[in-house]
Amino acid sequence: MKFHRICVLGGSGFVGSAIVQALAAQGRHVRVLTRNRERSKDLILLPTVDVVECNVHDQAELNRQFSGMDAIINLVGILHESRPGKIINSESGSGDYFENHIELPRKILMAITANSIQRLLHMSALGANVNSRSAYQRSKAYGEHWIKAAAQPADRNGAEITGFVRGYRLYPTIFRPSVIFGRGDSFLSMLTGLVKMLPIIPLAQAGTRFQPVWVEDVAGAVVDALDNPDTFGASYNVCGPSVYTLRELVEYVARTVNVTPHIISLNRRLSYLQAAMMELVPGKKLMTRDNFYAMLSDNVCDGEYSAPPDFRPSPLEAIAAEYLNGSTPRGRYTAFRGRAGR
Ligand SMILES: NC(=O)c1ccc[n+]([C@@H]2O[C@H](COP(=O)([O-])OP(=O)(O)OC[C@H]3O[C@@H](n4cnc5c(N)ncnc54)[C@H](OP(=O)(O)O)[C@@H]3O)[C@@H](O)[C@H]2O)c1
């Protein structure tokens, strides 16, 4: 089975751009749905990519945009809510997490059914769990619920999804990555900003463990899975080769950009207080209480799900130093000199 015409939701983002570029490199036709076409300038230039501005939350619009597509890739996700709400279960709730992580996957399934599309790849997150204290992680788990329900034979569970046609067969695959790094990431770049700005860093949940994975490896796993029947109906945890505590990651980033901040590991109570205070700061959020709740558990591949087939992730150290250094004034200077041939 080969899927040629792919519609990508969230294709303008950090992970999405890598996936769309990889699909385009294989000559596949890609339709990227976005709220703002202007922000996807790099993608517009790709010959087989069509960037369409639309409201993906509008069911009729989604049904229209899926027309003529063979497969759908859903990457829409938010780390912080602008409109906070409540996650009650897969059917009821409110706020941005509910709208983007639960309602949208359900609408996508309805639009998929309306257009008789058979393939769906869905980006969830490692740690997605209906029992988590983090609304982000609960919402991601309830989103997975809808996708998994659709993967069941339609004559048993299909009717659970409104508008789902009995007897119709869908092949979904779910990806659950740990924190993703790469040029343009928010996580390591945010830590880099911190270590460069602050001589003393009070670090919340410094002992929480992560298994960072390179964005190109994530994109490769998604694109490789697209036509691979072995991945149909499967869920995968997606991690890098090594585990680091948050403190170790901050130390690594500091070493890489050649600064030596003093790091103070905060206990759980102070971590919560720091998150609560940071939540009040206007503008882009560095941390919220919901992030604190998510960080109460390690974000590592623990065997609940396997890795994608033939997945061989790259070590962080082989990739990150180059782009983290490039963002230092000295790194930029070296890059300019290199380009000028000096
Ligand atoms: N980055 C990580 O470390 C990480 C780790 C685990 C899981 N993930 C998951 O991977 C996926 C991609 O993450 P990313 O890092 O690429 O995120 P990103 O750069 O923030 O991109 C998110 C995408 O979602 C779309 N989007 C955001 N809010 C939306 C809204 N209210 N309505 C419609 N579309 C909206 C945006 O599309 P437009 O702005 O073009 O409309 C954007 O392309 C997400 O599902 C995320 O939860 C990421």
The ligand as a MOL file (V3000), in Angstrom:
LIG
                    3D

  0  0  0     0  0            999 V3000
M  V30 BEGIN CTAB
M  V30 COUNTS 48 52 0 0 0
M  V30 BEGIN ATOM
M  V30 1 N 8.3000 19.3510 20.6380 0
M  V30 2 C 8.3200 18.3970 21.5660 0
M  V30 3 O 9.2660 18.3130 22.3780 0
M  V30 4 C 7.2020 17.3880 21.6370 0
M  V30 5 C 7.3020 16.3230 22.5510 0
M  V30 6 C 6.2780 15.3910 22.6150 0
M  V30 7 C 5.1710 15.5090 21.7830 0
M  V30 8 N 5.0890 16.5630 20.9110 0 CHG=1
M  V30 9 C 3.8970 16.6570 20.0590 0
M  V30 10 O 4.3020 16.7680 18.7120 0
M  V30 11 C 3.3720 17.5870 17.9890 0
M  V30 12 C 4.1160 18.6900 17.2560 0
M  V30 13 O 4.8150 19.4650 18.2100 0
M  V30 14 P 5.7280 20.7010 17.7870 0
M  V30 15 O 6.8230 20.7830 18.7510 0
M  V30 16 O 6.0210 20.6360 16.3320 0 CHG=-1
M  V30 17 O 4.7340 21.9030 18.0740 0
M  V30 18 P 4.6880 23.3560 17.3970 0
M  V30 19 O 5.9540 23.6980 16.7530 0
M  V30 20 O 4.1590 24.2600 18.4500 0
M  V30 21 O 3.5910 23.1780 16.2640 0
M  V30 22 C 2.2760 22.8960 16.6120 0
M  V30 23 C 1.3930 22.9220 15.4070 0
M  V30 24 O 0.0430 22.8210 15.8780 0
M  V30 25 C -0.7590 23.7870 15.2570 0
M  V30 26 N -1.6480 24.4180 16.2570 0
M  V30 27 C -1.2910 24.9070 17.4720 0
M  V30 28 N -2.3670 25.4030 18.0960 0
M  V30 29 C -3.4170 25.2210 17.2570 0
M  V30 30 C -4.7930 25.5500 17.3230 0
M  V30 31 N -5.3240 26.1590 18.3840 0
M  V30 32 N -5.5690 25.2160 16.2860 0
M  V30 33 C -5.0600 24.6230 15.1850 0
M  V30 34 N -3.7640 24.3080 15.0520 0
M  V30 35 C -2.9540 24.6000 16.0740 0
M  V30 36 C 0.1380 24.8550 14.6580 0
M  V30 37 O -0.3550 25.0920 13.3570 0
M  V30 38 P -0.5410 26.5720 12.7350 0
M  V30 39 O 0.0940 27.5560 13.6610 0
M  V30 40 O 0.1210 26.4780 11.4050 0
M  V30 41 O -2.0130 26.7350 12.6110 0
M  V30 42 C 1.5160 24.2060 14.5890 0
M  V30 43 O 1.8550 23.8530 13.2920 0
M  V30 44 C 2.3700 18.0930 19.0150 0
M  V30 45 O 1.2250 17.2870 19.0010 0
M  V30 46 C 3.1000 17.9360 20.3350 0
M  V30 47 O 2.2240 17.7670 21.4200 0
M  V30 48 C 6.0880 17.5120 20.8090 0
M  V30 END ATOM
M  V30 BEGIN BOND
M  V30 1 1 1 2
M  V30 2 2 2 3
M  V30 3 1 2 4
M  V30 4 1 4 5
M  V30 5 2 4 48
M  V30 6 2 5 6
M  V30 7 1 6 7
M  V30 8 2 7 8
M  V30 9 1 8 9
M  V30 10 1 8 48
M  V30 11 1 9 10
M  V30 12 1 9 46
M  V30 13 1 10 11
M  V30 14 1 11 12
M  V30 15 1 11 44
M  V30 16 1 12 13
M  V30 17 1 13 14
M  V30 18 2 14 15
M  V30 19 1 14 16
M  V30 20 1 14 17
M  V30 21 1 17 18
M  V30 22 2 18 19
M  V30 23 1 18 20
M  V30 24 1 18 21
M  V30 25 1 21 22
M  V30 26 1 22 23
M  V30 27 1 23 24
M  V30 28 1 23 42
M  V30 29 1 24 25
M  V30 30 1 25 26
M  V30 31 1 25 36
M  V30 32 1 26 27
M  V30 33 1 26 35
M  V30 34 2 27 28
M  V30 35 1 28 29
M  V30 36 1 29 30
M  V30 37 2 29 35
M  V30 38 1 30 31
M  V30 39 2 30 32
M  V30 40 1 32 33
M  V30 41 2 33 34
M  V30 42 1 34 35
M  V30 43 1 36 37
M  V30 44 1 36 42
M  V30 45 1 37 38
M  V30 46 2 38 39
M  V30 47 1 38 40
M  V30 48 1 38 41
M  V30 49 1 42 43
M  V30 50 1 44 45
M  V30 51 1 44 46
M  V30 52 1 46 47
M  V30 END BOND
M  V30 END CTAB
M  END
